[in-house]
Amino acid sequence: MTVSVSSSESSLDQALGSPVPRAPARSRRSSWFAALGIGSLALLFGLGYVPRRTQRDALVREAARVALEPRVVSVVTPLLAKTDRPLLLPGSIQASERAKVYSRANGYVRAWSADMGDPVSAGQLLAELDTPEVDREIDQARASLARAEAVIVQAAATLEFATSTSMRYASLAQEGLISRQELDERLAQANVDTATVRVAEAERNARRADLRRLEQLQSFARVVSPFAGTVSARNVERGTLVNAGAANPLFEVVALDPVRVFLQVPQSLVQSIKPGLAVEIRLNEYPNESFPGELTRSSGTLDPDSRTMNVEVRAPNPDRKLLPGMYASVRVGLQSSRRLHIVPATAIMNQSTGSFVAVVDRESKVRLRPVAIERDSGAEVELGNGLEGNEQVIGAPGPDIVEGLSVRIAG
C-alpha cells in the first residue's frame, strides 16, 4: 500500500514538471476532522437556534397583538340594599343596679343572715352589729335631754311668777302706791325669765337632735339590703370588728332583673339609633334561644378613639340566665333612609387617595368611581355613594385596570 502511494506521488510530480511539497499524512487527517467538527457545530446551531428564534418572534408578535386587543373583563350590576338593615353588635351584660354595702357604725359583727348567691328583698337584714360605744352615748344623751327638760320646767315656773308679779306691780303703779322704777324692775325681770325659758328650750332641742343622731347610728347596727336583688359577695364573719366608712364593704348586692346590655354603635349608624327600638339578644351558652330587649338610652357623644357611641339596652331577666359580665351578641334592626348599593368585596380598589370601583362606560372604557364604604360584611360591601345602580362594575379588577383602558365584557 505504501509503495502504491509513493508511485502515484512520483507520477504526479513528473506530470507537473516539478516536485510538489506534501504535508505529512497525520496533519492532513487533523485538518479534515477539524473541518468536519466546524460543519457539525454549524449544523447543530442551525437546527437549535433558528427554531427558537422563530418561536420567540412568534410569541412577541402574539403579545403585541394581544396588547392591542381590549382586555376581557367580567362585570356585575350593583344590588340595592334593603332598608331594613339588621346590625349585629357585641354587647356586655351588666346588672341594672350594683351596690357595695358598708358599715355606718363602729362595732362587732354579731351575726350575718345572707350569703353569696342568696336573693334578698329591699330592706332585708344582712347582718347585725354590736355597738357598745353608741349604746353608752345614747344613755348619756337621754340623761342630758331629761336634765334640759327639767331646766325648762324650772325656767317656766320662774317666768310665771315674774309675770304675775309684774302684773300686780302694774296695778299698784296705776294707784300710785309704788314708784315707776319698781315697776320697770319687775317688767325687766319678767323679760329675763322669758329669755331663760327660750334658752332652756333651745338646749332641749339640741339634746333631742343629738339623741336622734345617736339613735340613727344605732339603727345602722342593722345592715340591710338597699334594694331587691342577689348577694354577690359577703366579706364578714361573726366577731369581725368593723368601722364606719371602712374601705372594705361588708356585702355586695346586684339587681339582675332587668339587666343592662351596653353596645358600641359605629358613627355611620348613630342617626338610626332611637329609644324604644326593639333588639334581640343571643348568647353562645343558649344557641337555640334569644332574649328580647329594648334600647333605652345612649350617651349622646362618640368616643374620639373608636368613633363609636355607647348605647344601653334593657332586657328582662326573670330566669336569671343573663348574668353580669357575660358577652352577648345583640341584633338591632335599623331602618335606613339612604340608598345603599351592594357590590362584591373584590370589586373595591383601595388606593392611597381612597376607595374606587372600576366601571365600564358605553364606549367600553374603564372609569374609576370614588366610593364610600358604609358596611363591610366580608364577601360584600355596602356603598353609600358613587353608584346609581345601573353601572357595569368590574368584579375583580387587577392592578393593570386603569382609567381610560379599553376593555371587552366577557360574554
Secondary structure, DSSP 8 states (H G I E B T S, - for coil): -HHHHHHHHHHHHHHHTS------HHHHHHHHHHHHHHHHHHHHHHHHHHHHHHHHHHHHHHHHHHHHS-EEE-EE--EE--SEEEEEEEEEEEEEEEEEE--SS-EEEEEE---TT-EE-TT-EEEEEE-HHHHHHHHHHHHHHHHHHHHHHHHHHHHHHHHHHHHHHHHHHHHTSS-HHHHHHHHHHHHHHHHHHHHHHHHHHHHHHHHHHHHHHHHTTEEE-SSSEEEEEE---TT-EE-TT-SS-SEEEEEEEEEEEEEEEEGGGGGG--TT-EEEEEETTEEEEEEEEEEEEEEEEE-TTT-EEEEEEEE--TT--S-TT-EEEEEEEEE--S--EEEEGGG-EEETTEEEEEEE-TTSBEEEEEEEEEEE-SSEEEEEES--S---EESS--TT--TT-BEEE--
